[in-house]
Amino acid sequence: MTASPARRPFQRRWLLASCVPVLLVLGMAASVPASAPGPAPHAAMPGMAGMAGMAGMPETAGASGSSGRGLAAEQDGYRLDTATTELPDGRPTPFRFTVTGPGGAPVTDFAVHQTKKLHFYAIRADLTGFQHLHPDLADDGTWTADLAALTPGTWRLYADFVPNTGPHAPELVLSRTVTVRGESAAVLLPAPVGTVDVDGYTVTLQVQPVAGAHQLVASIGKDGRPVTDLQPYLDSYAHLSAFHEGDQALAHLHPADVVTGDHGGPTLTFQALLAEPGNWRVFLQFQTAGKLHTAELTLHVD
């Protein structure tokens, strides 16, 4: 996006917030059935059995739109190519990749949206280890994402971008899976809750959404008082990433609230278009006093 923080057209914000989850409807026949709410947080399972299957979605898709959930490496002629499919565990890793265009050459011209040219996400198959990064682009079209240390298991890595091909260029989300070798145990998804504490802040989701269009309101407080000093982060007062349990379908949302300097909060209103029922692992990011906070909780969609 190129709009200034003080004047964000609602129509453009709606487009960016909803394009990925709206496309979730396409290809839903192949989706994994929704599971029941999980048990208590961080219950360990012996071994990693089943984790590869959770992430084993198609790596390619045609222009029909079946890749609209962010689970394919190719869409509309654009393709995510990675230098490796295996990563080391236990240490930070520079992960390099390219996005090739319909002609097969690496793309070097990307539109700015949400203040960045590309958003990069990493999540393990059990929906742990969330990372949201903004990689660096070299002149030859190679991106480098500085991943924090990864734990062993199967990970899905997503590239979210808009080709700079005109004012109506679509936002695309492509992904591939990589393996981090080593002994590990899967972590069961925490049970759905409406409130979570992070860095001394209390984040509450005030409305449980249902599949399809619905309003989701988050409120942020600290020490029993409403927070009103949220700072702009990616041209809005929060960024919400949600991953569907079982297939890792990605949705990301931004609040519709107008940005007016460092005066955000205490409530943030999202248009939650989570079209697929089941459990979603939600990561709500917001910034205060120059520090980014990430609240994690499980949301159940009927």
Secondary structure, 3 states (H helix, E strand, C coil): CCCCCCCCCHHHHHHHHHHHHHHHHCCHHHCCCCCCCCCCCCCECCCCCCHHHHHCCCCCCCCCCCCCCCCCCEECCEEEEECCCEECCCCCEEEEEEEECCCCCECCCECCECCECCEEEEEECCCCCCEEECCEECCCCEEEEEECCCCCEEEEEEEEECECCCCCCCCEEEEEEEEECCCCCCECCCCCCCEEEECCEEEEECCCCCCEEEEEEEEEEECCEECCCEECECCECCEEEEEECCCCCEEEECCCCCCCCCCECCEEEEEEEECCCEEEEEEEEEEECCEEEEEEEEEEEC
